[in-house]
């Protein structure tokens, strides 16, 4: 469904999100918010909650994974993935289903936000402070939806009023106009949201500050830039770092702990999932996307802990063997699984000879360095040095694994999807200060993230030494260094394609580090194609709503 689609009534039924006894936002897709109900205090509350639900169609979904991680310098295609997104093939065009569904979903979401924002002031019986806060949540969400759209497609249609009837006209407004609307929404959210949510999962003031900082940072790189964009980005990021309850956890791996660990002090905003099959919908499916075909190798079978291998994407050689070399960095080990232990004991043919594997024996190993043929033959397990890593055999990304699934084939994961966390806020501040010409101010933020990433030693003195060894100096700082640091810290978190397009580094770094994408990627691939269905349903067609350059 398209928000500008012809001959369709656009006031949609909005999926209700009920509030659980744990005071967290949880989707209940069984109900709908009708037109009249939305204009009541209870319906207004349900409408606000429903505006969050559309995030699930992107974060935790194949759309978010392919649109942000495939075809970058850090992730490339695996055996089960959509090659068009990674390889920038001619099939990556206006009829691509994930592109069309993302566009449609976000415009439906925006109209849901518009309904809440426009009706809120006229609903009697609402506490004024609560009204303003809920409207601020809707404006935060609308700003987020538009920010993803503008990063993905460039200039898009801007609709800030609720659409209830048939609409057949649309136009692509200037980039500056889109950004002005996003900044206005998020500035309102900053002024009206709580520092700490009254119910976990709702937007907060620090979330709005983080997002607005990212918006200023991104606009500062663009043709719509304002002179103070980088300074504003740095200021907002520092406010989150210094004035909110959020703090870096001591251990990088703890950020991705599942269960009660998901609600930790580093997480600023996340999309909520759960284990209730009635409210979880399709669930967070990212646990399926970054897992190799480990279950067909000797000594292994599929299990819940290691994941169901859809094998959509795999880390590039750059990710696995180059990115983490600077300092005693523990993030590589805590990000990727390189060693698999036998969970299916028996006798197998390995390297041309019979080998008996006992439970817990090494079954698969991905060393960081090359091995000679003699060294490979000397092992009693499947071994894949860098030259042997391929589309089916590669280290698993740990961050999204979901061992709380009820069985080994279950797809609807229950873990929350982290959208914003404080380590990225530090890196936003660093990039903003660097681009503002103040690298000395950027340095403490980079080093705070790097010190946390240091490998733990055998004693406190060794750990302290490692932290110092991870620090860098002003002369080390460049945009490429910051992109590398973002790659180390934020690997697989649905940010990378935007990082590369924001900084103008997509072509350079993809050509250097993604062999399958290098041959086809062109300048115009810094934007995705406008869905053909949008163009066809707009009065005037391509003349009124032109396609992005390079796509047909």
C-alpha positions in Angstrom: 0.0 0.0 0.0 1.3 3.5 -0.9 0.4 6.6 0.9 0.0 8.4 -2.4 -1.7 5.5 -4.2 -4.7 6.3 -6.4 -8.3 5.3 -5.6 -7.5 4.2 -2.0 -8.8 5.6 1.2 -5.7 6.5 3.1 -6.9 6.6 6.7 -5.5 3.2 7.7 -6.4 0.9 10.5 -3.5 1.3 12.9 -2.2 -1.8 14.7 -2.5 -1.3 18.5 0.4 -1.8 20.8 -0.7 -2.8 24.2 1.3 -2.0 27.3 2.4 -5.1 29.2 2.5 -5.5 33.0 6.2 -4.8 32.7 5.5 -1.3 31.4 7.1 -2.0 28.0 5.8 -1.4 24.6 4.6 -4.6 22.9 2.7 -4.9 19.6 -0.7 -6.4 19.5 -1.5 -6.6 15.8 -5.0 -8.1 16.4 -6.7 -4.8 17.0 -7.2 -1.7 14.9 -7.6 2.0 15.8 -10.7 3.2 14.0 -11.2 6.8 12.8 -13.5 7.8 15.6 -11.7 5.9 18.3 -8.4 7.8 17.4 -10.1 11.0 18.5 -10.7 9.7 22.0 -8.1 9.8 24.8 -7.8 6.0 24.8 -7.6 5.9 21.0 -5.0 8.6 20.9 -2.8 6.6 23.3 -3.3 3.5 21.1 -2.5 5.5 18.0 0.8 6.7 19.5 1.7 3.2 20.5 0.8 2.0 17.0 3.2 4.5 15.4 6.1 2.5 16.9 5.1 -0.8 15.3 6.2 0.2 11.8 9.8 0.1 13.0 9.5 -3.6 13.1 9.1 -3.8 9.3 12.7 -2.4 9.0 14.7 -3.1 12.1 14.8 -6.8 12.6 13.7 -7.4 9.1 15.5 -8.4 5.8 14.8 -4.8 4.5 16.9 -3.2 7.2 19.7 -5.8 6.7 20.0 -5.6 2.9 19.5 -1.9 2.6 22.2 -1.0 5.1 24.8 -3.8 5.3 24.9 -5.5 1.9 27.2 -4.0 -0.7 29.5 -2.2 1.7 33.1 -2.5 2.7 32.3 -4.6 5.7 29.7 -7.1 4.5 29.2 -8.9 1.2 26.8 -11.6 -0.1 26.5 -15.1 1.4 24.9 -18.1 -0.3 21.3 -17.4 0.7 21.3 -13.6 0.2 19.9 -11.3 -2.4 22.8 -10.6 -4.8 21.3 -7.5 -6.3 21.8 -5.4 -3.2 25.4 -6.5 -2.8 26.5 -6.7 -6.4 24.7 -3.5 -7.6 23.4 -5.5 -10.5 20.9 -4.1 -13.1 18.2 -5.9 -11.2 18.6 -3.5 -8.3 15.9 -1.3 -9.8 12.6 0.5 -9.2 10.6 -2.8 -8.9 12.8 -4.4 -6.3 10.3 -5.6 -3.6 12.3 -4.7 -0.5 12.8 -1.2 -1.8 9.1 -0.8 -2.6 7.9 -2.3 0.7 10.3 0.0 2.7 9.0 3.1 0.9 5.3 2.1 1.4 5.8 1.0 5.0 7.5 4.3 6.0 4.8 6.5 4.3 2.1 4.5 6.1 4.0 5.0 9.3 4.3 8.8 8.6 0.6 9.1 8.0 0.0 7.3 11.3 2.3 9.8 13.0 0.5 12.7 11.2 -2.8 11.5 12.5 -1.6 11.5 16.1 0.1 14.9 15.7 -2.8 16.6 14.0 -5.5 15.2 16.3 -3.7 15.5 19.6 -4.5 19.1 20.3 -8.3 18.6 19.7 -8.9 15.6 21.9 -10.7 16.6 25.1 -9.8 15.2 28.5 -6.1 14.7 27.9 -3.5 15.9 30.4 -1.6 18.7 28.7 1.8 17.4 29.7 1.0 13.9 28.5 -0.5 15.2 25.3 2.6 17.1 24.5 4.8 14.2 25.3 2.9 11.7 23.2 2.9 14.2 20.3 6.6 14.5 20.8 7.0 10.7 20.5 5.1 10.8 17.2 7.3 13.7 16.0 10.4 11.7 17.0 9.1 8.8 15.0 8.2 10.9 12.0 11.6 12.4 12.1 13.2 9.0 12.2 11.1 7.7 9.3 11.9 10.7 7.1 15.6 10.5 8.0 15.8 6.9 6.8 13.9 7.8 3.7 16.0 10.9 2.8 19.3 8.9 3.4 18.0 6.1 1.2 16.3 7.9 -1.6 17.4 11.6 -1.5 14.6 14.2 -2.0 11.2 12.6 -1.3 7.6 13.6 -0.9 6.9 15.6 2.3 3.6 15.1 4.0 3.1 16.7 7.4 -0.7 16.5 7.5 -3.0 13.4 8.0 -4.2 12.0 4.7 -7.8 10.7 4.9 -9.0 10.8 1.3 -7.8 9.9 -2.1 -4.5 11.6 -3.1 -3.0 11.3 -6.5 -0.5 14.1 -6.5 3.0 14.0 -5.0 6.3 15.8 -5.6 9.9 15.4 -4.6 10.7 18.5 -2.4 14.2 19.9 -2.1 16.6 18.2 0.3 16.8 21.3 2.5 13.1 21.3 3.0 13.1 17.7 4.1 15.9 18.3 6.6 14.1 21.4 8.0 11.1 19.3 8.7 13.1 16.6 10.4 15.0 19.1 12.5 11.8 20.8 13.6 10.2 17.4 14.6 13.3 16.3 16.6 13.7 19.7 18.2 10.2 19.5 19.5 10.9 16.0 20.7 14.0 17.2 22.6 12.0 19.9 24.3 9.0 17.7 25.3 10.3 14.1 25.9 11.2 12.7 29.3 14.9 12.1 30.2 13.9 8.5 31.1 10.9 6.9 29.5 7.8 6.2 31.7 7.5 2.9 29.8 10.5 1.1 28.5 10.7 1.3 24.7 9.2 4.8 24.3 11.3 7.6 22.9 13.2 9.8 25.3 15.0 13.1 25.3 18.4 11.5 24.9 17.1 9.4 22.0 15.9 12.6 20.3 19.2 14.4 21.0 21.2 11.5 19.6 19.0 11.3 16.5 19.1 15.1 15.9 22.9 15.0 16.3 23.0 12.3 13.6 20.7 14.4 11.4 22.9 17.5 11.7 26.0 15.4 11.1 24.5 13.9 7.9 23.1 17.2 6.6 26.5 18.8 7.3 28.0 16.5 4.7 25.2 17.2 2.1 24.4 19.9 -0.4 21.7 21.1 2.1 24.3 21.8 4.8 24.1 24.7 7.2 27.2 26.4 8.6 26.6 25.2 12.1 25.6 21.6 11.4 28.7 20.0 12.7 28.9 22.2 15.8 25.2 21.4 16.6 25.9 17.7 16.1 28.8 17.8 18.5 26.8 19.8 21.1 23.8 17.5 21.1 26.0 14.4 21.2 27.9 15.8 24.2 24.6 16.6 26.0 23.6 12.9 25.7 27.1 11.8 26.9 27.3 14.2 29.8 23.7 14.9 30.9 21.8 11.6 30.5 21.7 8.4 32.5 23.4 6.6 29.6 26.9 5.3 30.0 29.3 3.0 28.2 29.2 -0.5 29.7 32.5 -1.9 30.9 32.4 -4.8 28.5 31.6 -4.4 24.8 30.0 -7.9 24.7 27.6 -7.0 27.5 25.8 -4.5 25.3 24.4 -7.5 23.3 23.4 -9.7 26.2 20.0 -11.2 25.7 17.1 -11.2 28.1 17.3 -8.8 31.0 20.7 -7.6 29.7 19.0 -6.0 26.7 17.8 -3.1 28.9 21.2 -1.7 29.8 22.6 1.8 30.3 24.2 2.0 26.9 21.1 1.4 24.9 19.4 4.7 24.1 16.6 3.4 21.9 15.6 0.0 20.7 12.7 -1.6 18.8 10.8 -3.9 21.1 10.3 -7.6 20.5 9.2 -10.4 22.9 8.3 -14.0 23.4 4.6 -13.7 23.4 3.6 -15.3 20.0 0.4 -13.2 19.9 2.2 -9.9 20.0 5.6 -10.6 18.5 4.5 -10.8 14.9 7.3 -12.0 12.6 9.7 -11.2 15.4 13.3 -10.0 15.1 14.7 -12.1 12.3 18.2 -10.7 12.2 19.5 -13.8 14.0 19.0 -15.6 10.7 20.9 -13.3 8.5 24.6 -13.5 9.4 25.0 -17.3 10.1 27.0 -19.7 7.8 26.1 -23.2 6.7 27.8 -24.6 9.7 25.3 -27.4 10.1 26.4 -29.3 7.1 30.0 -29.7 8.1 31.5 -32.7 9.9 30.8 -32.8 13.6 28.0 -30.2 13.5 24.2 -30.0 13.4 21.9 -27.1 13.7 21.2 -26.0 17.2 19.4 -23.1 18.9 22.5 -21.4 20.3 24.4 -21.2 17.0 21.4 -20.2 15.0 19.4 -21.1 11.9 21.6 -20.3 8.9 19.7 -18.3 6.3 23.2 -17.1 5.3 22.2 -13.7 3.8 25.5 -11.8 4.4 29.1 -12.6 5.4 31.9 -10.3 6.6 34.4 -9.2 4.0 38.0 -10.1 4.2 38.6 -6.5 5.3 36.2 -7.0 8.3 37.7 -10.2 9.3 41.4 -9.8 8.8 42.3 -6.1 8.5 39.9 -3.9 10.5 40.8 -4.9 14.0 44.6 -4.9 13.8 45.2 -1.6 15.5 45.9 -2.2 19.1 44.9 -5.0 21.5 41.3 -4.8 20.3 38.9 -7.4 21.9 36.0 -6.4 19.7 36.9 -8.8 16.8 36.7 -11.8 19.1 33.5 -10.6 20.7 32.0 -9.8 17.3 32.7 -13.0 15.3 32.6 -16.7 16.1 35.7 -18.3 14.5 35.7 -21.6 16.4 32.9 -24.1 16.5 32.9 -27.1 18.8 31.4 -30.5 17.9 27.8 -30.9 18.8 27.2 -33.9 16.6 29.9 -36.5 17.5 30.8 -39.3 15.1 33.3 -40.5 12.5 33.6 -38.3 9.5 35.8 -38.0 6.4 38.0 -34.8 6.9 40.9 -33.9 4.6 40.5 -37.3 2.9 40.8 -39.5 6.1 38.5 -40.8 8.7 38.3 -38.7 11.9 36.3 -39.4 15.0 35.0 -36.2 16.7 33.9 -36.3 20.3 31.4 -33.8 21.8 33.2 -30.5 22.4 36.1 -31.2 20.0 37.0 -28.5 17.6 34.9 -29.0 14.5 35.4 -25.8 12.5 38.0 -23.1 12.7 38.6 -19.9 10.8 42.2 -18.8 11.5 43.1 -15.2 10.9 46.3 -16.1 8.9 46.9 -18.4 6.0 47.9 -22.0 6.5 50.1 -24.1 4.3 48.4 -27.2 2.7 50.5 -29.3 5.1 49.2 -27.3 8.1 45.6 -27.8 6.9 46.0 -31.5 6.4 47.5 -31.9 9.9 44.2 -30.7 11.5 41.4 -33.1 12.5 38.6 -30.6 11.8 37.3 -28.3 9.0 39.6 -25.4 8.7 39.0 -22.3 6.5 42.0 -19.8 6.4 41.2 -16.4 4.8 41.7 -17.7 1.2 39.1 -20.5 1.8 36.3 -18.3 3.4 33.4 -18.3 0.9 29.7 -17.7 0.7 28.8 -20.7 2.7 31.7 -20.8 5.2 32.5 -17.8 7.2 32.6 -16.6 10.9 29.2 -15.8 12.4 28.3 -12.3 13.6 27.4 -12.8 17.3 25.4 -9.7 18.0 22.1 -10.9 16.7 22.1 -14.5 17.8 19.0 -15.5 19.7 19.4 -18.6 21.9 16.1 -17.9 23.6 14.2 -19.2 20.6 12.0 -22.2 21.6 13.4 -24.5 18.9 16.2 -24.6 16.3 14.0 -23.8 13.3 12.1 -20.9 15.0 12.3 -17.7 13.0 10.5 -15.1 15.1 13.3 -13.9 17.4 12.5 -12.2 20.7 15.5 -10.0 21.3 15.2 -6.2 21.0 16.9 -4.5 18.1 19.2 -1.8 19.2 18.8 1.3 17.1 20.8 3.8 19.1 23.5 3.3 21.7 25.9 5.6 23.5 29.1 4.3 21.8 27.7 5.6 18.5 26.9 8.9 20.3 30.7 9.2 21.1 31.5 8.5 17.5 29.1 11.1 16.3 30.7 13.7 18.5 34.2 12.7 17.2 33.1 12.9 13.6 31.4 16.2 14.1 34.4 17.8 15.8 36.7 16.4 13.2 34.6 17.9 10.4 34.3 21.2 12.3 38.1 21.4 12.1 38.6 20.6 15.8 40.3 17.2 15.8 41.8 17.7 19.3 38.2 17.8 20.6 37.3 14.7 18.6 40.1 12.7 20.2 38.7 12.0 23.7 35.5 10.6 22.2 37.3 8.2 19.9 39.6 7.1 22.7 36.8 6.5 25.2 35.3 4.0 22.7 38.7 2.4 22.0 39.7 2.1 25.7 36.5 0.2 26.4 37.4 -2.1 23.5 40.8 -3.1 24.9 41.4 -6.7 25.5 41.3 -7.7 29.2 44.6 -8.7 30.6 45.5 -11.4 33.2 45.6 -8.7 35.9 44.4 -5.1 36.3 47.8 -3.7 35.4 47.9 -5.6 32.1 44.3 -4.4 31.3 45.2 -0.8 32.1 48.2 -1.1 29.8 46.0 -2.4 27.0 43.7 0.5 27.4 46.5 2.9 27.0 47.8 1.0 24.0 44.4 1.4 22.3 44.5 5.2 22.4 45.4 7.2 19.3 46.6 10.7 18.7 45.4 13.7 16.7 47.6 12.8 13.8 45.8 9.5 13.5 42.4 11.1 13.0 40.8 11.2 9.6 37.4 10.4 8.2 38.7 7.0 7.1 39.9 6.3 10.6 36.5 7.2 12.0 34.8 5.0 9.4 37.1 2.2 10.5 36.3 2.8 14.1 32.6 2.8 13.3 33.2 -0.5 11.4 34.8 -2.0 14.5 32.3 -0.8 17.0 29.0 -1.0 15.0 29.5 -4.0 12.8 26.3 -5.4 11.5 24.1 -2.9 13.3 22.3 -1.6 10.2 24.3 1.6 9.8 27.1 1.0 7.4 25.7 1.9 4.0 24.5 5.2 5.5 28.0 5.8 7.0 29.6 5.4 3.6 27.1 7.4 1.6 27.1 10.2 4.2 30.8 10.6 4.0 31.1 10.2 0.2 33.2 7.0 0.7 30.8 4.4 -0.7 32.5 3.9 -4.1 36.0 4.1 -2.9 35.7 1.7 0.0 33.4 -0.8 -1.8 35.8 -1.0 -4.7 38.7 -1.5 -2.3 37.1 -4.1 0.0 34.1 -5.8 -1.6 35.2 -7.8 -4.6 31.7 -8.9 -5.7 30.4 -5.4 -5.6 33.4 -3.5 -7.1 32.7 -4.3 -10.8 29.2 -2.8 -10.9 29.0 0.0 -8.4 28.5 3.4 -9.9 28.3 7.0 -8.7 24.5 6.9 -8.8 24.3 4.0 -6.4 24.7 6.4 -3.4 20.8 6.5 -3.7 18.3 3.8 -4.1 15.7 3.8 -6.9 12.3 5.4 -6.3 9.8 2.6 -6.4 8.1 2.4 -9.8 4.8 2.0 -8.2 5.1 5.4 -6.6 5.9 7.0 -10.0 3.0 5.2 -11.8 0.5 6.2 -9.1 1.4 9.8 -9.2 -0.5 12.2 -11.6 2.1 13.1 -14.3 4.2 10.0 -13.7 7.9 10.4 -14.1 7.6 14.1 -15.1 5.9 14.9 -11.7 7.9 12.4 -9.6 11.2 11.8 -11.4 13.3 8.7 -10.9 16.8 8.9 -9.3 19.6 9.2 -11.9 20.9 6.0 -13.2 17.8 3.9 -12.7 15.2 2.9 -15.3 
